[in-house]
Amino acid sequence: MNKRTKILRNESEQMAEKISKDGRQVLEDMVLYIRGVDISAYDQERVRRDITQMILDGEQRGESASSVIGEDYHAFCDDVLEEIPRLTAGQKVMLCIRDACGAVSVLALLYGGLYLALAAGYGDLNAAGPAYIEVTLGKLLQFVIIDAAATWIARIYYRDPYKSRYKEYARIIVSVGIVILLSQCAATALKQTLFIMHAVFLVPIAIILLIIYKLLDVRAG
């Protein structure tokens, strides 16, 4: 996230603290919807700040958030977002790469730490079992499925945050169950070894991916 986007976010958060509890709930639902629209992070924060200011000004006049925005928050957001340019195909690809780098860097640190801890428990950091990671075609595909599904499931929620929370949670739980089943089937069925590496190499890999993530995040933000 670049500097100007951070400034807008800080301004919005400071203004939101002055809004009533009911007003903040309306604002949070609207912001959640905005997060699911294909516009830049800067434009998202700009719209968020403007809506926050509208609600704050309304409450200072003695009006509720619903009277300022209207009952159909979804339609209001669509009207506001109509004139804002959407992300290009290149920008979307860059964001996908950014998110993938972030996810892989976290998993690399977790896996690296786990395998090294197990190896240390054996008293030998070069123990063939715990210290070395065998990456199979199935495991790689499993990660791709989980990573892609996480983004897709988030989109389901962002697309219509005004639906019943219970129905939404049920959809997400079912989706997660299907993803876990499919990814586990892939990991179990496709056991072809692609490469074997020592767990310690996951640490520099995670750092490099994290740096790439930050660079892309600043550029996209």
CYANA upper distance limits for C-alpha pairs under 8 A (distance plus 0.5 A):
  1 MET  CA      5 THR  CA      6.86
  1 MET  CA      6 LYS  CA      7.19
  1 MET  CA     41 ALA  CA      8.14
  1 MET  CA    214 LYS  CA      8.34
  1 MET  CA    217 ASP  CA      5.63
  1 MET  CA    218 VAL  CA      4.77
  1 MET  CA    219 ARG  CA      7.80
  1 MET  CA    220 ALA  CA      7.45
  1 MET  CA    221 GLY  CA      4.79
  2 ASN  CA      6 LYS  CA      6.90
  2 ASN  CA    217 ASP  CA      8.03
  2 ASN  CA    218 VAL  CA      5.04
  2 ASN  CA    219 ARG  CA      7.43
  2 ASN  CA    220 ALA  CA      8.37
  2 ASN  CA    221 GLY  CA      5.67
  3 LYS  CA      7 ILE  CA      6.78
  4 ARG  CA      8 LEU  CA      6.90
  4 ARG  CA     42 TYR  CA      8.02
  5 THR  CA      9 ARG  CA      6.73
  5 THR  CA     41 ALA  CA      7.50
  5 THR  CA     42 TYR  CA      5.49
  5 THR  CA     45 GLU  CA      7.12
  5 THR  CA    221 GLY  CA      6.84
  6 LYS  CA     10 ASN  CA      6.64
  7 ILE  CA     11 GLU  CA      6.73
  8 LEU  CA     12 SER  CA      6.70
  8 LEU  CA     42 TYR  CA      8.41
  8 LEU  CA     45 GLU  CA      6.45
  8 LEU  CA     46 ARG  CA      7.05
  8 LEU  CA     49 ARG  CA      7.31
  9 ARG  CA     13 GLU  CA      6.68
  9 ARG  CA     45 GLU  CA      6.37
  9 ARG  CA     49 ARG  CA      7.96
 10 ASN  CA     14 GLN  CA      6.67
 11 GLU  CA     15 MET  CA      6.77
 11 GLU  CA     49 ARG  CA      7.60
 12 SER  CA     16 ALA  CA      6.51
 12 SER  CA     45 GLU  CA      8.27
 12 SER  CA     48 ARG  CA      7.32
 12 SER  CA     49 ARG  CA      5.31
 12 SER  CA     52 THR  CA      6.98
 13 GLU  CA     17 GLU  CA      6.95
 14 GLN  CA     18 LYS  CA      7.85
 15 MET  CA     19 ILE  CA      7.64
 15 MET  CA     52 THR  CA      7.28
 15 MET  CA     53 GLN  CA      7.61
 15 MET  CA     56 LEU  CA      7.84
 16 ALA  CA     24 ARG  CA      7.20
 16 ALA  CA     52 THR  CA      6.85
 16 ALA  CA     56 LEU  CA      8.16
 18 LYS  CA     56 LEU  CA      7.69
 19 ILE  CA     23 GLY  CA      6.36
 19 ILE  CA     24 ARG  CA      6.61
 19 ILE  CA     55 ILE  CA      7.99
 19 ILE  CA     56 LEU  CA      6.32
 19 ILE  CA     59 GLU  CA      7.90
 20 SER  CA     24 ARG  CA      6.64
 20 SER  CA     59 GLU  CA      8.49
 21 LYS  CA     25 GLN  CA      6.88
 22 ASP  CA     26 VAL  CA      6.97
 22 ASP  CA     65 ALA  CA      8.14
 23 GLY  CA     27 LEU  CA      6.65
 23 GLY  CA     55 ILE  CA      7.48
 23 GLY  CA     64 SER  CA      7.57
 23 GLY  CA     65 ALA  CA      5.77
 24 ARG  CA     28 GLU  CA      6.44
 25 GLN  CA     29 ASP  CA      6.80
 26 VAL  CA     30 MET  CA      6.85
 26 VAL  CA     65 ALA  CA      7.38
 26 VAL  CA     66 SER  CA      8.15
 27 LEU  CA     31 VAL  CA      6.56
 27 LEU  CA     51 ILE  CA      8.08
 27 LEU  CA     52 THR  CA      7.37
 28 GLU  CA     32 LEU  CA      6.52
 29 ASP  CA     33 TYR  CA      6.91
 29 ASP  CA    161 PRO  CA      6.80
 29 ASP  CA    162 TYR  CA      7.42
 30 MET  CA     34 ILE  CA      6.77
 30 MET  CA     73 TYR  CA      7.12
 30 MET  CA     74 HIS  CA      7.94
 30 MET  CA     77 CYS  CA      7.50
 31 VAL  CA     35 ARG  CA      6.70
 31 VAL  CA     48 ARG  CA      6.80
 32 LEU  CA     36 GLY  CA      7.46
 32 LEU  CA    158 TYR  CA      6.42
 32 LEU  CA    161 PRO  CA      7.13
 33 TYR  CA     37 VAL  CA      7.64
 33 TYR  CA     74 HIS  CA      8.18
 33 TYR  CA     77 CYS  CA      8.31
 33 TYR  CA    158 TYR  CA      5.73
 33 TYR  CA    159 ARG  CA      6.67
 33 TYR  CA    160 ASP  CA      7.06
 33 TYR  CA    161 PRO  CA      6.64
 34 ILE  CA     44 GLN  CA      6.94
 34 ILE  CA     77 CYS  CA      7.77
 34 ILE  CA    158 TYR  CA      8.28
 35 ARG  CA     44 GLN  CA      7.31
 35 ARG  CA    158 TYR  CA      7.14
 36 GLY  CA    155 ARG  CA      6.59
 36 GLY  CA    158 TYR  CA      5.24
 36 GLY  CA    159 ARG  CA      6.33
 37 VAL  CA    159 ARG  CA      8.40
 38 ASP  CA     86 ARG  CA      5.96
 38 ASP  CA     87 LEU  CA      6.08
 39 ILE  CA     43 ASP  CA      6.81
 39 ILE  CA     44 GLN  CA      7.13
 39 ILE  CA     84 ILE  CA      7.88
 39 ILE  CA     85 PRO  CA      7.22
 39 ILE  CA     86 ARG  CA      5.32
 39 ILE  CA     87 LEU  CA      5.75
 40 SER  CA     44 GLN  CA      6.75
 40 SER  CA     86 ARG  CA      8.06
 40 SER  CA     87 LEU  CA      7.00
 40 SER  CA    220 ALA  CA      7.41
 40 SER  CA    221 GLY  CA      7.04
 41 ALA  CA     45 GLU  CA      6.74
 41 ALA  CA    220 ALA  CA      7.61
 41 ALA  CA    221 GLY  CA      5.47
 42 TYR  CA     46 ARG  CA      6.63
 42 TYR  CA    221 GLY  CA      6.23
 43 ASP  CA     47 VAL  CA      6.64
 43 ASP  CA     84 ILE  CA      8.11
 44 GLN  CA     48 ARG  CA      6.60
 45 GLU  CA     49 ARG  CA      6.53
 46 ARG  CA     50 ASP  CA      6.80
 47 VAL  CA     51 ILE  CA      6.68
 47 VAL  CA     80 VAL  CA      8.23
 47 VAL  CA     81 LEU  CA      8.48
 48 ARG  CA     52 THR  CA      6.53
 49 ARG  CA     53 GLN  CA      6.60
 50 ASP  CA     54 MET  CA      6.75
 51 ILE  CA     55 ILE  CA      6.76
 52 THR  CA     56 LEU  CA      6.58
 53 GLN  CA     57 ASP  CA      6.47
 54 MET  CA     58 GLY  CA      6.58
 54 MET  CA     68 VAL  CA      7.84
 55 ILE  CA     59 GLU  CA      6.67
 55 ILE  CA     64 SER  CA      8.15
 55 ILE  CA     65 ALA  CA      5.91
 55 ILE  CA     68 VAL  CA      7.06
 55 ILE  CA     69 ILE  CA      8.13
 56 LEU  CA     60 GLN  CA      6.75
 57 ASP  CA     61 ARG  CA      6.97
 58 GLY  CA     62 GLY  CA      6.91
 58 GLY  CA     63 GLU  CA      5.51
 58 GLY  CA     64 SER  CA      7.14
 58 GLY  CA     65 ALA  CA      7.43
 58 GLY  CA     68 VAL  CA      6.65
 59 GLU  CA     63 GLU  CA      5.31
 59 GLU  CA     64 SER  CA      6.24
 59 GLU  CA     65 ALA  CA      7.53
 63 GLU  CA     67 SER  CA      6.78
 63 GLU  CA     68 VAL  CA      7.27
 64 SER  CA     68 VAL  CA      6.96
 65 ALA  CA     69 ILE  CA      6.49
 65 ALA  CA     70 GLY  CA      8.29
 66 SER  CA     70 GLY  CA      5.43
 66 SER  CA     71 GLU  CA      6.13
 67 SER  CA     71 GLU  CA      7.91
 69 ILE  CA     73 TYR  CA      7.22
 69 ILE  CA     76 PHE  CA      7.31
 70 GLY  CA     76 PHE  CA      7.94
 72 ASP  CA     76 PHE  CA      6.93
 73 TYR  CA     77 CYS  CA      6.68
 74 HIS  CA     78 ASP  CA      6.80
 74 HIS  CA    162 TYR  CA      8.42
 75 ALA  CA     79 ASP  CA      6.74
 76 PHE  CA     80 VAL  CA      6.83
 77 CYS  CA     81 LEU  CA      6.50
 78 ASP  CA     82 GLU  CA      6.35
 79 ASP  CA     83 GLU  CA      8.47
 80 VAL  CA     84 ILE  CA      8.43
 87 LEU  CA     91 GLN  CA      6.31
 87 LEU  CA     92 LYS  CA      6.83
 88 THR  CA     92 LYS  CA      6.80
 89 ALA  CA     93 VAL  CA      6.78
 90 GLY  CA     94 MET  CA      6.75
 91 GLN  CA     95 LEU  CA      6.73
 91 GLN  CA    220 ALA  CA      7.92
 92 LYS  CA     96 CYS  CA      6.71
 93 VAL  CA     97 ILE  CA      6.72
 94 MET  CA     98 ARG  CA      6.62
 94 MET  CA    216 LEU  CA      7.60
 94 MET  CA    220 ALA  CA      8.26
 95 LEU  CA     99 ASP  CA      6.61
 95 LEU  CA    216 LEU  CA      7.92
 95 LEU  CA    217 ASP  CA      8.24
 95 LEU  CA    220 ALA  CA      7.60
 96 CYS  CA    100 ALA  CA      6.57
 97 ILE  CA    101 CYS  CA      6.59
 98 ARG  CA    102 GLY  CA      6.79
 98 ARG  CA    212 ILE  CA      7.75
 98 ARG  CA    213 TYR  CA      5.41
 98 ARG  CA    214 LYS  CA      8.46
 98 ARG  CA    216 LEU  CA      6.29
 98 ARG  CA    217 ASP  CA      7.17
 99 ASP  CA    103 ALA  CA      6.67
 99 ASP  CA    213 TYR  CA      7.64
100 ALA  CA    104 VAL  CA      6.53
100 ALA  CA    147 ASP  CA      7.66
101 CYS  CA    105 SER  CA      6.47
101 CYS  CA    209 LEU  CA      5.69
101 CYS  CA    210 LEU  CA      7.06
101 CYS  CA    212 ILE  CA      7.46
101 CYS  CA    213 TYR  CA      6.10
102 GLY  CA    106 VAL  CA      6.91
102 GLY  CA    209 LEU  CA      7.25
102 GLY  CA    210 LEU  CA      6.45
102 GLY  CA    213 TYR  CA      6.16
103 ALA  CA    107 LEU  CA      6.81
103 ALA  CA    147 ASP  CA      7.86
104 VAL  CA    108 ALA  CA      6.35
104 VAL  CA    206 ALA  CA      7.65
104 VAL  CA    209 LEU  CA      7.87
105 SER  CA    109 LEU  CA      6.82
105 SER  CA    205 ILE  CA      7.69
105 SER  CA    206 ALA  CA      4.58
105 SER  CA    207 ILE  CA      7.38
105 SER  CA    209 LEU  CA      6.05
105 SER  CA    210 LEU  CA      6.34
106 VAL  CA    110 LEU  CA      6.80
106 VAL  CA    206 ALA  CA      7.38
107 LEU  CA    111 TYR  CA      6.42
108 ALA  CA    112 GLY  CA      6.24
108 ALA  CA    202 LEU  CA      5.88
108 ALA  CA    203 VAL  CA      7.34
108 ALA  CA    205 ILE  CA      7.85
108 ALA  CA    206 ALA  CA      6.06
109 LEU  CA    113 GLY  CA      6.42
109 LEU  CA    202 LEU  CA      7.00
109 LEU  CA    203 VAL  CA      6.43
109 LEU  CA    206 ALA  CA      6.62
110 LEU  CA    114 LEU  CA      6.59
111 TYR  CA    115 TYR  CA      6.54
111 TYR  CA    199 ALA  CA      8.10
111 TYR  CA    202 LEU  CA      8.29
112 GLY  CA    116 LEU  CA      6.55
112 GLY  CA    199 ALA  CA      5.41
112 GLY  CA    200 VAL  CA      6.74
112 GLY  CA    201 PHE  CA      8.32
112 GLY  CA    202 LEU  CA      5.96
112 GLY  CA    203 VAL  CA      7.06
113 GLY  CA    117 ALA  CA      6.44
113 GLY  CA    199 ALA  CA      8.33
114 LEU  CA    118 LEU  CA      6.71
115 TYR  CA    119 ALA  CA      6.62
115 TYR  CA    130 PRO  CA      5.92
115 TYR  CA    131 ALA  CA      6.03
115 TYR  CA    132 TYR  CA      8.12
115 TYR  CA    133 ILE  CA      8.35
115 TYR  CA    199 ALA  CA      6.65
116 LEU  CA    120 ALA  CA      6.54
116 LEU  CA    125 LEU  CA      7.16
116 LEU  CA    130 PRO  CA      7.60
116 LEU  CA    131 ALA  CA      6.27
116 LEU  CA    199 ALA  CA      6.82
116 LEU  CA    200 VAL  CA      7.64
117 ALA  CA    121 GLY  CA      6.69
118 LEU  CA    122 TYR  CA      6.99
118 LEU  CA    130 PRO  CA      6.21
118 LEU  CA    131 ALA  CA      7.88
119 ALA  CA    123 GLY  CA      6.94
119 ALA  CA    124 ASP  CA      6.21
119 ALA  CA    125 LEU  CA      5.41
119 ALA  CA    126 ASN  CA      7.66
119 ALA  CA    127 ALA  CA      6.61
119 ALA  CA    129 GLY  CA      8.33
119 ALA  CA    130 PRO  CA      5.51
119 ALA  CA    131 ALA  CA      5.72
120 ALA  CA    124 ASP  CA      6.24
120 ALA  CA    125 LEU  CA      6.12
122 TYR  CA    127 ALA  CA      7.83
125 LEU  CA    131 ALA  CA      6.38
126 ASN  CA    131 ALA  CA      6.20
126 ASN  CA    132 TYR  CA      8.12
127 ALA  CA    131 ALA  CA      6.01
127 ALA  CA    132 TYR  CA      7.98
128 ALA  CA    132 TYR  CA      6.21
131 ALA  CA    198 HIS  CA      6.34
131 ALA  CA    199 ALA  CA      6.09
131 ALA  CA    200 VAL  CA      8.48
132 TYR  CA    196 ILE  CA      7.10
132 TYR  CA    197 MET  CA      6.01
132 TYR  CA    198 HIS  CA      4.87
132 TYR  CA    199 ALA  CA      6.17
133 ILE  CA    196 ILE  CA      6.05
133 ILE  CA    197 MET  CA      5.86
133 ILE  CA    198 HIS  CA      6.60
133 ILE  CA    199 ALA  CA      6.73
134 GLU  CA    193 THR  CA      7.28
134 GLU  CA    194 LEU  CA      8.27
134 GLU  CA    195 PHE  CA      6.73
134 GLU  CA    196 ILE  CA      5.01
134 GLU  CA    197 MET  CA      7.23
135 VAL  CA    139 LYS  CA      6.81
135 VAL  CA    140 LEU  CA      7.30
135 VAL  CA    193 THR  CA      6.51
135 VAL  CA    194 LEU  CA      6.26
135 VAL  CA    195 PHE  CA      6.07
135 VAL  CA    196 ILE  CA      6.55
136 THR  CA    140 LEU  CA      6.77
136 THR  CA    187 ALA  CA      8.27
136 THR  CA    190 LEU  CA      7.65
136 THR  CA    191 LYS  CA      5.99
136 THR  CA    192 GLN  CA      5.80
136 THR  CA    193 THR  CA      4.71
136 THR  CA    194 LEU  CA      5.73
136 THR  CA    195 PHE  CA      7.69
137 LEU  CA    141 LEU  CA      6.62
137 LEU  CA    187 ALA  CA      7.97
137 LEU  CA    190 LEU  CA      6.23
137 LEU  CA    191 LYS  CA      6.72
137 LEU  CA    192 GLN  CA      6.06
137 LEU  CA    193 THR  CA      6.85
137 LEU  CA    194 LEU  CA      6.73
138 GLY  CA    142 GLN  CA      6.45
138 GLY  CA    186 ALA  CA      5.46
138 GLY  CA    187 ALA  CA      4.27
138 GLY  CA    188 THR  CA      7.10
138 GLY  CA    189 ALA  CA      7.22
138 GLY  CA    190 LEU  CA      4.87
138 GLY  CA    191 LYS  CA      6.32
138 GLY  CA    192 GLN  CA      7.88
139 LYS  CA    143 PHE  CA      6.80
139 LYS  CA    186 ALA  CA      7.81
139 LYS  CA    187 ALA  CA      5.29
139 LYS  CA    190 LEU  CA      8.40
140 LEU  CA    144 VAL  CA      6.90
140 LEU  CA    187 ALA  CA      8.36
141 LEU  CA    145 ILE  CA      6.63
141 LEU  CA    183 SER  CA      7.74
141 LEU  CA    186 ALA  CA      7.17
141 LEU  CA    187 ALA  CA      7.67
142 GLN  CA    146 ILE  CA      6.74
142 GLN  CA    182 LEU  CA      8.48
142 GLN  CA    183 SER  CA      4.93
142 GLN  CA    184 GLN  CA      7.19
142 GLN  CA    186 ALA  CA      6.63
142 GLN  CA    187 ALA  CA      6.36
143 PHE  CA    147 ASP  CA      6.49
143 PHE  CA    183 SER  CA      8.05
144 VAL  CA    148 ALA  CA      6.54
145 ILE  CA    149 ALA  CA      6.42
145 ILE  CA    179 VAL  CA      7.67
145 ILE  CA    183 SER  CA      6.68
146 ILE  CA    150 ALA  CA      6.54
146 ILE  CA    179 VAL  CA      7.12
146 ILE  CA    180 ILE  CA      8.05
146 ILE  CA    183 SER  CA      7.47
147 ASP  CA    151 THR  CA      7.24
148 ALA  CA    152 TRP  CA      6.84
149 ALA  CA    153 ILE  CA      6.40
149 ALA  CA    179 VAL  CA      7.38
150 ALA  CA    154 ALA  CA      6.71
151 THR  CA    155 ARG  CA      6.83
152 TRP  CA    156 ILE  CA      6.93
153 ILE  CA    157 TYR  CA      7.15
153 ILE  CA    172 ILE  CA      7.10
153 ILE  CA    175 SER  CA      7.79
154 ALA  CA    158 TYR  CA      6.65
155 ARG  CA    159 ARG  CA      6.31
156 ILE  CA    160 ASP  CA      7.74
157 TYR  CA    161 PRO  CA      6.34
157 TYR  CA    168 GLU  CA      7.42
161 PRO  CA    165 ARG  CA      8.49
163 LYS  CA    167 LYS  CA      7.83
163 LYS  CA    168 GLU  CA      7.36
164 SER  CA    168 GLU  CA      6.74
165 ARG  CA    169 TYR  CA      6.48
166 TYR  CA    170 ALA  CA      6.64
167 LYS  CA    171 ARG  CA      6.79
168 GLU  CA    172 ILE  CA      6.76
169 TYR  CA    173 ILE  CA      6.56
170 ALA  CA    174 VAL  CA      6.68
171 ARG  CA    175 SER  CA      6.58
172 ILE  CA    176 VAL  CA      6.52
173 ILE  CA    177 GLY  CA      6.67
174 VAL  CA    178 ILE  CA      6.81
175 SER  CA    179 VAL  CA      6.70
176 VAL  CA    180 ILE  CA      6.63
177 GLY  CA    181 LEU  CA      6.72
178 ILE  CA    182 LEU  CA      6.65
179 VAL  CA    183 SER  CA      6.46
180 ILE  CA    184 GLN  CA      6.46
181 LEU  CA    185 CYS  CA      6.65
182 LEU  CA    186 ALA  CA      6.79
183 SER  CA    187 ALA  CA      6.73
184 GLN  CA    188 THR  CA      6.56
185 CYS  CA    189 ALA  CA      6.46
186 ALA  CA    190 LEU  CA      6.34
187 ALA  CA    191 LYS  CA      7.40
197 MET  CA    201 PHE  CA      7.76
198 HIS  CA    202 LEU  CA      8.25
199 ALA  CA    203 VAL  CA      8.33
200 VAL  CA    204 PRO  CA      8.49
201 PHE  CA    205 ILE  CA      6.92
202 LEU  CA    206 ALA  CA      6.44
203 VAL  CA    207 ILE  CA      6.82
204 PRO  CA    208 ILE  CA      6.62
205 ILE  CA    209 LEU  CA      6.67
206 ALA  CA    210 LEU  CA      6.53
207 ILE  CA    211 ILE  CA      6.72
208 ILE  CA    212 ILE  CA      6.81
209 LEU  CA    213 TYR  CA      6.57
210 LEU  CA    214 LYS  CA      6.73
211 ILE  CA    215 LEU  CA      6.73
212 ILE  CA    216 LEU  CA      6.64
213 TYR  CA    217 ASP  CA      6.43
214 LYS  CA    218 VAL  CA      6.66
215 LEU  CA    219 ARG  CA      6.80
216 LEU  CA    220 ALA  CA      6.45
217 ASP  CA    221 GLY  CA      6.29
